[in-house]
Amino acid sequence: CTHHRRGAGNTHRRRRTLIMDPDLPEFMIADVVSPTAGREAGKLYYVVGLDGDYILLANGKDRSLEQPKRKKRKHANKVLRSETRVAEKLRSGDKVLDSELRRDLAYLIKTIGG
């Protein structure tokens, strides 16, 4: 007899409740955002590029700096304007590693209670 465990096939994740900052002006490189639509919804990403009506997002895990996610601006909320070392490197155009993005975003999640 095959036993079914409750929720064994459930791949849905709980979405984080994040504090959004509507007072921030337009998106800028190195802003931390949370997409509101799609499979990325509720996760944190850095804005690594701007492309007209789109922003390019990377978190170093699901989306690397080599292949950022292209997302419409209206489908993302600004969480904060980061002043970390990684954010400064992104703004200045210095080389940033995916591992640095992951570490920085993990720290932000821990500090803002995401």
N, CA, C and O atoms as CSV, one atom per row, in Angstrom:
chain,resi,resn,atom,element,x,y,z
A,1,CYS,N,N,0.838,-1.174,0.000
A,1,CYS,CA,C,0.000,0.000,0.000
A,1,CYS,C,C,0.891,1.248,0.000
A,1,CYS,O,O,1.841,1.342,0.777
A,2,THR,N,N,0.583,2.172,-0.851
A,2,THR,CA,C,1.364,3.395,-0.945
A,2,THR,C,C,0.785,4.439,-0.001
A,2,THR,O,O,-0.415,4.710,-0.007
A,3,HIS,N,N,1.666,5.016,0.807
A,3,HIS,CA,C,1.237,6.050,1.742
A,3,HIS,C,C,1.551,7.419,1.155
A,3,HIS,O,O,2.628,7.648,0.604
A,4,HIS,N,N,0.601,8.307,1.285
A,4,HIS,CA,C,0.805,9.670,0.800
A,4,HIS,C,C,1.030,10.587,1.986
A,4,HIS,O,O,0.234,10.643,2.924
A,5,ARG,N,N,2.122,11.292,1.915
A,5,ARG,CA,C,2.378,12.270,2.959
A,5,ARG,C,C,1.717,13.581,2.583
A,5,ARG,O,O,1.778,14.015,1.432
A,6,ARG,N,N,1.103,14.186,3.534
A,6,ARG,CA,C,0.439,15.453,3.290
A,6,ARG,C,C,1.481,16.514,2.903
A,6,ARG,O,O,2.455,16.741,3.622
A,7,GLY,N,N,1.251,17.154,1.756
A,7,GLY,CA,C,2.124,18.222,1.321
A,7,GLY,C,C,3.420,17.770,0.682
A,7,GLY,O,O,4.283,18.602,0.404
A,8,ALA,N,N,3.587,16.479,0.440
A,8,ALA,CA,C,4.839,15.981,-0.109
A,8,ALA,C,C,5.122,16.550,-1.486
A,8,ALA,O,O,6.281,16.784,-1.829
A,9,GLY,N,N,4.093,16.775,-2.277
A,9,GLY,CA,C,4.304,17.288,-3.622
A,9,GLY,C,C,4.126,18.792,-3.725
A,9,GLY,O,O,4.177,19.352,-4.820
A,10,ASN,N,N,3.921,19.441,-2.607
A,10,ASN,CA,C,3.668,20.866,-2.622
A,10,ASN,C,C,4.980,21.626,-2.806
A,10,ASN,O,O,5.833,21.631,-1.919
A,11,THR,N,N,5.131,22.269,-3.966
A,11,THR,CA,C,6.360,23.010,-4.226
A,11,THR,C,C,6.179,24.506,-4.056
A,11,THR,O,O,7.111,25.273,-4.299
A,12,HIS,N,N,4.993,24.934,-3.640
A,12,HIS,CA,C,4.754,26.357,-3.444
A,12,HIS,C,C,5.488,26.833,-2.202
A,12,HIS,O,O,5.492,26.167,-1.166
A,13,ARG,N,N,6.093,27.972,-2.324
A,13,ARG,CA,C,6.828,28.536,-1.197
A,13,ARG,C,C,6.013,29.657,-0.585
A,13,ARG,O,O,5.199,30.291,-1.256
A,14,ARG,N,N,6.238,29.889,0.671
A,14,ARG,CA,C,5.603,31.038,1.315
A,14,ARG,C,C,6.264,32.292,0.799
A,14,ARG,O,O,7.484,32.356,0.654
A,15,ARG,N,N,5.461,33.271,0.528
A,15,ARG,CA,C,6.006,34.539,0.047
A,15,ARG,C,C,6.313,35.427,1.231
A,15,ARG,O,O,5.534,35.523,2.179
A,16,ARG,N,N,7.461,36.074,1.159
A,16,ARG,CA,C,7.866,36.971,2.227
A,16,ARG,C,C,7.041,38.247,2.190
A,16,ARG,O,O,6.681,38.736,1.119
A,17,THR,N,N,6.752,38.770,3.343
A,17,THR,CA,C,6.140,40.083,3.432
A,17,THR,C,C,7.280,41.060,3.625
A,17,THR,O,O,7.981,41.013,4.636
A,18,LEU,N,N,7.468,41.945,2.662
A,18,LEU,CA,C,8.588,42.872,2.717
A,18,LEU,C,C,8.089,44.292,2.869
A,18,LEU,O,O,7.012,44.650,2.391
A,19,ILE,N,N,8.879,45.077,3.531
A,19,ILE,CA,C,8.547,46.484,3.715
A,19,ILE,C,C,8.964,47.221,2.449
A,19,ILE,O,O,10.133,47.192,2.063
A,20,MET,N,N,8.018,47.873,1.815
A,20,MET,CA,C,8.308,48.613,0.595
A,20,MET,C,C,8.484,50.091,0.940
A,20,MET,O,O,7.869,50.594,1.880
A,21,ASP,N,N,9.312,50.767,0.185
A,21,ASP,CA,C,9.552,52.180,0.426
A,21,ASP,C,C,9.082,52.993,-0.774
A,21,ASP,O,O,9.858,53.220,-1.701
A,22,PRO,N,N,7.820,53.438,-0.775
A,22,PRO,CA,C,7.279,54.180,-1.916
A,22,PRO,C,C,7.877,55.577,-2.061
A,22,PRO,O,O,7.692,56.219,-3.094
A,23,ASP,N,N,8.592,56.058,-1.039
A,23,ASP,CA,C,9.169,57.396,-1.110
A,23,ASP,C,C,10.426,57.460,-1.965
A,23,ASP,O,O,10.882,58.544,-2.328
A,24,LEU,N,N,10.986,56.297,-2.285
A,24,LEU,CA,C,12.175,56.307,-3.122
A,24,LEU,C,C,11.808,56.740,-4.530
A,24,LEU,O,O,10.764,56.349,-5.052
A,25,PRO,N,N,12.661,57.546,-5.147
A,25,PRO,CA,C,12.372,57.942,-6.530
A,25,PRO,C,C,12.555,56.764,-7.496
A,25,PRO,O,O,12.648,55.611,-7.075
A,26,GLU,N,N,12.603,57.063,-8.747
A,26,GLU,CA,C,12.722,56.064,-9.817
A,26,GLU,C,C,13.804,55.015,-9.514
A,26,GLU,O,O,14.725,55.267,-8.737
A,27,PHE,N,N,13.678,53.848,-10.134
A,27,PHE,CA,C,14.661,52.777,-9.955
A,27,PHE,C,C,16.056,53.252,-10.356
A,27,PHE,O,O,16.225,53.987,-11.329
A,28,MET,N,N,17.037,52.821,-9.593
A,28,MET,CA,C,18.435,53.096,-9.908
A,28,MET,C,C,19.216,51.801,-9.772
A,28,MET,O,O,18.785,50.867,-9.096
A,29,ILE,N,N,20.367,51.761,-10.422
A,29,ILE,CA,C,21.245,50.601,-10.288
A,29,ILE,C,C,21.584,50.437,-8.804
A,29,ILE,O,O,21.835,51.421,-8.107
A,30,ALA,N,N,21.589,49.209,-8.333
A,30,ALA,CA,C,21.920,48.811,-6.959
A,30,ALA,C,C,20.756,48.974,-5.993
A,30,ALA,O,O,20.934,48.758,-4.794
A,31,ASP,N,N,19.566,49.349,-6.469
A,31,ASP,CA,C,18.384,49.317,-5.609
A,31,ASP,C,C,18.033,47.870,-5.328
A,31,ASP,O,O,18.256,46.998,-6.169
A,32,VAL,N,N,17.489,47.612,-4.159
A,32,VAL,CA,C,16.989,46.278,-3.830
A,32,VAL,C,C,15.493,46.299,-4.080
A,32,VAL,O,O,14.778,47.156,-3.560
A,33,VAL,N,N,15.019,45.345,-4.886
A,33,VAL,CA,C,13.605,45.305,-5.257
A,33,VAL,C,C,13.026,43.917,-5.010
A,33,VAL,O,O,13.745,42.929,-4.864
A,34,SER,N,N,11.699,43.886,-4.970
A,34,SER,CA,C,10.968,42.635,-4.835
A,34,SER,C,C,9.918,42.587,-5.943
A,34,SER,O,O,8.974,43.378,-5.933
A,35,PRO,N,N,10.072,41.665,-6.899
A,35,PRO,CA,C,9.063,41.551,-7.960
A,35,PRO,C,C,7.687,41.219,-7.388
A,35,PRO,O,O,7.578,40.511,-6.387
A,36,THR,N,N,6.637,41.736,-8.032
A,36,THR,CA,C,5.274,41.495,-7.564
A,36,THR,C,C,4.555,40.472,-8.425
A,36,THR,O,O,3.459,40.033,-8.077
A,37,ALA,N,N,5.155,40.086,-9.543
A,37,ALA,CA,C,4.506,39.143,-10.452
A,37,ALA,C,C,5.507,38.084,-10.895
A,37,ALA,O,O,6.713,38.328,-10.943
A,38,GLY,N,N,4.987,36.907,-11.215
A,38,GLY,CA,C,5.841,35.828,-11.708
A,38,GLY,C,C,6.433,34.985,-10.604
A,38,GLY,O,O,6.139,35.173,-9.423
A,39,ARG,N,N,7.275,34.050,-11.013
A,39,ARG,CA,C,7.861,33.115,-10.034
A,39,ARG,C,C,8.870,33.779,-9.112
A,39,ARG,O,O,9.248,33.210,-8.088
A,40,GLU,N,N,9.307,34.984,-9.473
A,40,GLU,CA,C,10.265,35.711,-8.635
A,40,GLU,C,C,9.593,36.498,-7.517
A,40,GLU,O,O,10.275,37.028,-6.640
A,41,ALA,N,N,8.261,36.580,-7.538
A,41,ALA,CA,C,7.533,37.417,-6.585
A,41,ALA,C,C,7.919,37.089,-5.143
A,41,ALA,O,O,7.955,35.925,-4.743
A,42,GLY,N,N,8.202,38.128,-4.380
A,42,GLY,CA,C,8.504,37.970,-2.970
A,42,GLY,C,C,9.971,37.754,-2.659
A,42,GLY,O,O,10.348,37.764,-1.487
A,43,LYS,N,N,10.813,37.559,-3.664
A,43,LYS,CA,C,12.249,37.396,-3.424
A,43,LYS,C,C,12.924,38.759,-3.575
A,43,LYS,O,O,12.351,39.689,-4.142
A,44,LEU,N,N,14.139,38.859,-3.062
A,44,LEU,CA,C,14.886,40.101,-3.197
A,44,LEU,C,C,15.904,39.990,-4.328
A,44,LEU,O,O,16.553,38.959,-4.509
A,45,TYR,N,N,16.023,41.076,-5.079
A,45,TYR,CA,C,16.966,41.154,-6.185
A,45,TYR,C,C,17.620,42.522,-6.188
A,45,TYR,O,O,17.042,43.498,-5.709
A,46,TYR,N,N,18.823,42.589,-6.729
A,46,TYR,CA,C,19.468,43.863,-6.996
A,46,TYR,C,C,19.128,44.291,-8.410
A,46,TYR,O,O,19.062,43.456,-9.312
A,47,VAL,N,N,18.910,45.585,-8.614
A,47,VAL,CA,C,18.786,46.127,-9.964
A,47,VAL,C,C,20.209,46.254,-10.495
A,47,VAL,O,O,21.020,46.996,-9.940
A,48,VAL,N,N,20.513,45.526,-11.579
A,48,VAL,CA,C,21.864,45.561,-12.141
A,48,VAL,C,C,21.911,46.270,-13.491
A,48,VAL,O,O,22.984,46.459,-14.064
A,49,GLY,N,N,20.739,46.660,-13.995
A,49,GLY,CA,C,20.712,47.386,-15.255
A,49,GLY,C,C,19.342,47.997,-15.496
A,49,GLY,O,O,18.340,47.565,-14.926
A,50,LEU,N,N,19.321,49.015,-16.355
A,50,LEU,CA,C,18.077,49.690,-16.722
A,50,LEU,C,C,17.952,49.625,-18.234
A,50,LEU,O,O,18.925,49.833,-18.958
A,51,ASP,N,N,16.731,49.330,-18.710
A,51,ASP,CA,C,16.512,49.153,-20.145
A,51,ASP,C,C,15.115,49.660,-20.506
A,51,ASP,O,O,14.181,48.872,-20.649
A,52,GLY,N,N,14.980,50.981,-20.652
A,52,GLY,CA,C,13.680,51.559,-21.002
A,52,GLY,C,C,12.631,51.294,-19.935
A,52,GLY,O,O,12.788,51.719,-18.790
A,53,ASP,N,N,11.557,50.591,-20.302
A,53,ASP,CA,C,10.480,50.257,-19.363
A,53,ASP,C,C,10.824,49.045,-18.507
A,53,ASP,O,O,9.997,48.599,-17.712
A,54,TYR,N,N,12.017,48.512,-18.655
A,54,TYR,CA,C,12.413,47.294,-17.961
A,54,TYR,C,C,13.586,47.572,-17.022
A,54,TYR,O,O,14.362,48.507,-17.220
A,55,ILE,N,N,13.689,46.729,-15.994
A,55,ILE,CA,C,14.857,46.719,-15.128
A,55,ILE,C,C,15.462,45.328,-15.217
A,55,ILE,O,O,14.749,44.353,-15.452
A,56,LEU,N,N,16.756,45.231,-15.032
A,56,LEU,CA,C,17.457,43.952,-15.065
A,56,LEU,C,C,17.800,43.569,-13.636
A,56,LEU,O,O,18.440,44.337,-12.918
A,57,LEU,N,N,17.371,42.373,-13.221
A,57,LEU,CA,C,17.499,41.935,-11.833
A,57,LEU,C,C,18.413,40.728,-11.707
A,57,LEU,O,O,18.401,39.833,-12.553
A,58,ALA,N,N,19.205,40.712,-10.643
A,58,ALA,CA,C,20.058,39.558,-10.350
A,58,ALA,C,C,20.131,39.377,-8.841
A,58,ALA,O,O,20.107,40.340,-8.074
A,59,ASN,N,N,20.223,38.096,-8.435
A,59,ASN,CA,C,20.407,37.817,-7.007
A,59,ASN,C,C,21.590,36.875,-6.767
A,59,ASN,O,O,21.882,36.523,-5.624
A,60,GLY,N,N,22.259,36.473,-7.826
A,60,GLY,CA,C,23.430,35.614,-7.690
A,60,GLY,C,C,23.106,34.145,-7.556
A,60,GLY,O,O,24.013,33.312,-7.547
A,61,LYS,N,N,21.835,33.807,-7.451
A,61,LYS,CA,C,21.427,32.409,-7.290
A,61,LYS,C,C,20.529,31.998,-8.451
A,61,LYS,O,O,20.970,31.307,-9.369
A,62,ASP,N,N,19.263,32.427,-8.408
A,62,ASP,CA,C,18.332,32.112,-9.501
A,62,ASP,C,C,18.727,32.863,-10.763
A,62,ASP,O,O,18.625,32.341,-11.873
A,63,ARG,N,N,19.174,34.086,-10.576
A,63,ARG,CA,C,19.566,34.943,-11.695
A,63,ARG,C,C,20.959,35.501,-11.441
A,63,ARG,O,O,21.184,36.235,-10.478
A,64,SER,N,N,21.888,35.140,-12.323
A,64,SER,CA,C,23.269,35.592,-12.166
A,64,SER,C,C,23.448,36.951,-12.830
A,64,SER,O,O,22.561,37.440,-13.531
A,65,LEU,N,N,24.593,37.539,-12.598
A,65,LEU,CA,C,24.917,38.802,-13.244
A,65,LEU,C,C,25.088,38.614,-14.745
A,65,LEU,O,O,24.890,39.549,-15.521
A,66,GLU,N,N,25.455,37.404,-15.152
A,66,GLU,CA,C,25.623,37.098,-16.575
A,66,GLU,C,C,24.281,37.004,-17.294
A,66,GLU,O,O,24.187,37.334,-18.476
A,67,GLN,N,N,23.240,36.556,-16.587
A,67,GLN,CA,C,21.909,36.399,-17.177
A,67,GLN,C,C,20.848,36.994,-16.255
A,67,GLN,O,O,20.082,36.262,-15.628
A,68,PRO,N,N,20.807,38.316,-16.174
A,68,PRO,CA,C,19.813,38.939,-15.283
A,68,PRO,C,C,18.396,38.780,-15.817
A,68,PRO,O,O,18.188,38.605,-17.018
A,69,LYS,N,N,17.433,38.843,-14.919
A,69,LYS,CA,C,16.017,38.759,-15.267
A,69,LYS,C,C,15.550,40.127,-15.748
A,69,LYS,O,O,15.776,41.136,-15.079
A,70,ARG,N,N,14.905,40.160,-16.901
A,70,ARG,CA,C,14.341,41.393,-17.440
A,70,ARG,C,C,12.899,41.485,-16.954
A,70,ARG,O,O,12.081,40.618,-17.261
A,71,LYS,N,N,12.592,42.523,-16.205
A,71,LYS,CA,C,11.282,42.661,-15.577
A,71,LYS,C,C,10.731,44.056,-15.848
A,71,LYS,O,O,11.469,45.040,-15.802
A,72,LYS,N,N,9.425,44.139,-16.133
A,72,LYS,CA,C,8.812,45.454,-16.303
A,72,LYS,C,C,8.847,46.197,-14.970
A,72,LYS,O,O,8.646,45.618,-13.902
A,73,ARG,N,N,9.108,47.490,-15.068
A,73,ARG,CA,C,9.214,48.305,-13.857
A,73,ARG,C,C,7.954,48.223,-12.998
A,73,ARG,O,O,8.041,48.204,-11.770
A,74,LYS,N,N,6.787,48.175,-13.635
A,74,LYS,CA,C,5.540,48.171,-12.875
A,74,LYS,C,C,5.331,46.863,-12.110
A,74,LYS,O,O,4.451,46.787,-11.252
A,75,HIS,N,N,6.123,45.840,-12.407
A,75,HIS,CA,C,5.991,44.552,-11.724
A,75,HIS,C,C,7.046,44.353,-10.645
A,75,HIS,O,O,7.354,43.220,-10.276
A,76,ALA,N,N,7.598,45.448,-10.140
A,76,ALA,CA,C,8.586,45.359,-9.068
A,76,ALA,C,C,8.391,46.516,-8.104
A,76,ALA,O,O,8.072,47.635,-8.507
A,77,ASN,N,N,8.586,46.231,-6.830
A,77,ASN,CA,C,8.520,47.251,-5.777
A,77,ASN,C,C,9.907,47.506,-5.231
A,77,ASN,O,O,10.682,46.574,-5.015
A,78,LYS,N,N,10.218,48.780,-5.008
A,78,LYS,CA,C,11.487,49.125,-4.381
A,78,LYS,C,C,11.402,48.781,-2.897
A,78,LYS,O,O,10.439,49.141,-2.220
A,79,VAL,N,N,12.398,48.096,-2.413
A,79,VAL,CA,C,12.437,47.757,-0.994
A,79,VAL,C,C,13.329,48.759,-0.274
A,79,VAL,O,O,12.938,49.322,0.749
A,80,LEU,N,N,14.517,48.980,-0.802
A,80,LEU,CA,C,15.413,49.949,-0.197
A,80,LEU,C,C,16.512,50.336,-1.171
A,80,LEU,O,O,16.765,49.656,-2.165
A,81,ARG,N,N,17.146,51.438,-0.855
A,81,ARG,CA,C,18.318,51.870,-1.610
A,81,ARG,C,C,19.517,51.456,-0.784
A,81,ARG,O,O,19.810,52.051,0.253
A,82,SER,N,N,20.197,50.445,-1.248
A,82,SER,CA,C,21.289,49.852,-0.478
A,82,SER,C,C,22.541,50.716,-0.533
A,82,SER,O,O,22.873,51.296,-1.566
A,83,GLU,N,N,23.224,50.787,0.598
A,83,GLU,CA,C,24.485,51.541,0.682
A,83,GLU,C,C,25.631,50.602,1.045
A,83,GLU,O,O,26.638,51.038,1.603
A,84,THR,N,N,25.484,49.325,0.732
A,84,THR,CA,C,26.530,48.357,1.065
A,84,THR,C,C,27.681,48.463,0.072
A,84,THR,O,O,27.591,49.174,-0.929
A,85,ARG,N,N,28.748,47.757,0.358
A,85,ARG,CA,C,29.925,47.756,-0.517
A,85,ARG,C,C,29.574,47.187,-1.893
A,85,ARG,O,O,30.052,47.677,-2.916
A,86,VAL,N,N,28.740,46.156,-1.906
A,86,VAL,CA,C,28.321,45.552,-3.175
A,86,VAL,C,C,27.531,46.570,-4.000
A,86,VAL,O,O,27.730,46.670,-5.210
A,87,ALA,N,N,26.645,47.318,-3.360
A,87,ALA,CA,C,25.863,48.336,-4.060
A,87,ALA,C,C,26.784,49.406,-4.646
A,87,ALA,O,O,26.577,49.850,-5.776
A,88,GLU,N,N,27.784,49.814,-3.894
A,88,GLU,CA,C,28.734,50.816,-4.390
A,88,GLU,C,C,29.489,50.286,-5.604
A,88,GLU,O,O,29.729,51.023,-6.560
A,89,LYS,N,N,29.862,49.009,-5.566
A,89,LYS,CA,C,30.570,48.404,-6.703
A,89,LYS,C,C,29.665,48.345,-7.935
A,89,LYS,O,O,30.118,48.592,-9.053
A,90,LEU,N,N,28.386,48.018,-7.728
A,90,LEU,CA,C,27.440,47.970,-8.854
A,90,LEU,C,C,27.293,49.361,-9.486
A,90,LEU,O,O,27.302,49.501,-10.709
A,91,ARG,N,N,27.159,50.380,-8.639
A,91,ARG,CA,C,26.977,51.740,-9.140
A,91,ARG,C,C,28.198,52.249,-9.895
A,91,ARG,O,O,28.072,52.954,-10.896
A,92,SER,N,N,29.373,51.886,-9.409
A,92,SER,CA,C,30.602,52.384,-10.041
A,92,SER,C,C,31.024,51.551,-11.247
A,92,SER,O,O,31.923,51.942,-11.990
A,93,GLY,N,N,30.373,50.398,-11.442
A,93,GLY,CA,C,30.716,49.552,-12.584
A,93,GLY,C,C,31.848,48.583,-12.310
A,93,GLY,O,O,32.337,47.929,-13.231
A,94,ASP,N,N,32.275,48.478,-11.055
A,94,ASP,CA,C,33.323,47.515,-10.704
A,94,ASP,C,C,32.787,46.094,-10.800
A,94,ASP,O,O,31.575,45.876,-10.772
A,95,LYS,N,N,33.696,45.131,-10.913
A,95,LYS,CA,C,33.287,43.732,-11.028
A,95,LYS,C,C,32.693,43.243,-9.705
A,95,LYS,O,O,33.272,43.433,-8.635
A,96,VAL,N,N,31.536,42.616,-9.805
A,96,VAL,CA,C,30.849,42.053,-8.639
A,96,VAL,C,C,30.634,40.575,-8.914
A,96,VAL,O,O,30.269,40.192,-10.025
A,97,LEU,N,N,30.859,39.754,-7.914
A,97,LEU,CA,C,30.656,38.312,-8.053
A,97,LEU,C,C,29.251,37.933,-7.610
A,97,LEU,O,O,28.652,38.603,-6.769
A,98,ASP,N,N,28.726,36.844,-8.187
A,98,ASP,CA,C,27.407,36.350,-7.776
A,98,ASP,C,C,27.396,36.009,-6.293
A,98,ASP,O,O,26.390,36.215,-5.615
A,99,SER,N,N,28.502,35.494,-5.790
A,99,SER,CA,C,28.569,35.135,-4.368
A,99,SER,C,C,28.435,36.376,-3.485
A,99,SER,O,O,27.869,36.301,-2.394
A,100,GLU,N,N,28.949,37.514,-3.948
A,100,GLU,CA,C,28.803,38.756,-3.184
A,100,GLU,C,C,27.335,39.187,-3.143
A,100,GLU,O,O,26.842,39.638,-2.109
A,101,LEU,N,N,26.639,39.043,-4.282
A,101,LEU,CA,C,25.209,39.373,-4.315
A,101,LEU,C,C,24.434,38.495,-3.346
A,101,LEU,O,O,23.612,38.991,-2.576
A,102,ARG,N,N,24.693,37.196,-3.381
A,102,ARG,CA,C,23.981,36.258,-2.504
A,102,ARG,C,C,24.195,36.608,-1.038
A,102,ARG,O,O,23.248,36.657,-0.254
A,103,ARG,N,N,25.442,36.848,-0.683
A,103,ARG,CA,C,25.781,37.142,0.720
A,103,ARG,C,C,25.115,38.443,1.170
A,103,ARG,O,O,24.572,38.519,2.272
A,104,ASP,N,N,25.160,39.456,0.319
A,104,ASP,CA,C,24.583,40.757,0.651
A,104,ASP,C,C,23.063,40.666,0.814
A,104,ASP,O,O,22.508,41.218,1.764
A,105,LEU,N,N,22.397,39.978,-0.098
A,105,LEU,CA,C,20.940,39.850,-0.022
A,105,LEU,C,C,20.518,39.004,1.181
A,105,LEU,O,O,19.494,39.280,1.808
A,106,ALA,N,N,21.304,37.976,1.502
A,106,ALA,CA,C,20.994,37.165,2.692
A,106,ALA,C,C,21.088,38.016,3.954
A,106,ALA,O,O,20.265,37.888,4.859
A,107,TYR,N,N,22.089,38.880,4.009
A,107,TYR,CA,C,22.237,39.781,5.153
A,107,TYR,C,C,21.055,40.747,5.232
A,107,TYR,O,O,20.523,40.989,6.316
A,108,LEU,N,N,20.643,41.302,4.088
A,108,LEU,CA,C,19.505,42.233,4.072
A,108,LEU,C,C,18.224,41.563,4.520
A,108,LEU,O,O,17.441,42.151,5.267
A,109,ILE,N,N,17.999,40.323,4.066
A,109,ILE,CA,C,16.802,39.584,4.468
A,109,ILE,C,C,16.788,39.406,5.987
A,109,ILE,O,O,15.752,39.556,6.635
A,110,LYS,N,N,17.950,39.086,6.534
A,110,LYS,CA,C,18.056,38.880,7.976
A,110,LYS,C,C,17.801,40.181,8.746
A,110,LYS,O,O,17.149,40.162,9.790
A,111,THR,N,N,18.307,41.301,8.243
A,111,THR,CA,C,18.197,42.558,8.983
A,111,THR,C,C,16.835,43.223,8.839
A,111,THR,O,O,16.381,43.885,9.773
A,112,ILE,N,N,16.164,43.066,7.687
A,112,ILE,CA,C,14.855,43.712,7.542
A,112,ILE,C,C,13.718,42.782,7.946
A,112,ILE,O,O,12.547,43.159,7.902
A,113,GLY,N,N,14.071,41.581,8.335
A,113,GLY,CA,C,13.044,40.653,8.832
A,113,GLY,C,C,12.189,40.059,7.752
A,113,GLY,O,O,10.995,39.842,7.957
A,114,GLY,N,N,12.782,39.786,6.578
A,114,GLY,CA,C,12.020,39.247,5.452
A,114,GLY,C,C,11.678,37.851,5.550
A,114,GLY,O,O,11.037,37.308,4.650
